[in-house]
Amino acid sequence: MAAQLLAGQGFKEVYNLKGGIKAWNGLKAVGPAEVGMAVITGDETPSQMIKIAFGMEEGLRSFYEAMSPEIKDSTLSGLFRKLSKIEVAHKERLFRHYRTLEGGPAEMTAFEEGLASDLMEGGMTTEEFLEFNRPAMETPQDVLSMAMILETQSLDLYMRYAARIKEEGTRGLLHDLADQEKAHLKELGNLLDKEARSHRSRS
């Protein structure tokens, strides 16, 4: 998550080491810096940015909604239900702002039907994303980490776009959404710390 945010702020030599520092053997990482971000070109108009943000919020909402019934931890399940509702509110804000820019359908459901709104990272649907990442989500800590990765992707997107865009209303909305994603990350991080402490005490 830190690597993605640093890259989004213009740092050139940033790498995410799978396995952490223990996996370091002195070699440099290779691969495209924008892997998993194929949906983004960098040339989007304000209206296109809003559509992409809407799709990411829907991806987060459906992730939280899909995972909350599977989680036995009541605190974590409750947080996911809460965040799912917040993502719906984000979608509503984005839809209203899109209408101020472009007009369009009066109902959000009609707007949503015209979008590939179930995209997650790399352009996967939520169902595909969950199936692909299921082996990495065996414990509550794993699920929390995955949620933080997804929230960080949204935060990164909003920060990049807000820094680039000149249209004041869209820029202000993206800043607001970025601030809320930071708050989500804080809640998820606090719960992750709590889970880690609980796990150590049981060990």
Secondary structure, 3 states (H helix, E strand, C coil): CHHHHHHHCCCCCCCCCCCHHHHCCCCCCCCCCCCCCCCCCCCCCHHHHHHHHHHHHHHHHHHHHHHHHHCCCHHHHHHHHHHHHHHHHHHHHHHHHHHHHHCCCCCHHHHHHCCCCCECHHHCEHHHHHHHHHHHCCCHHHHHHHHHHHHHHHHHHHHHHHHHCCCHHHHHHHHHHHHHHHHHHHHHHHHHHHHHHHHHHHC
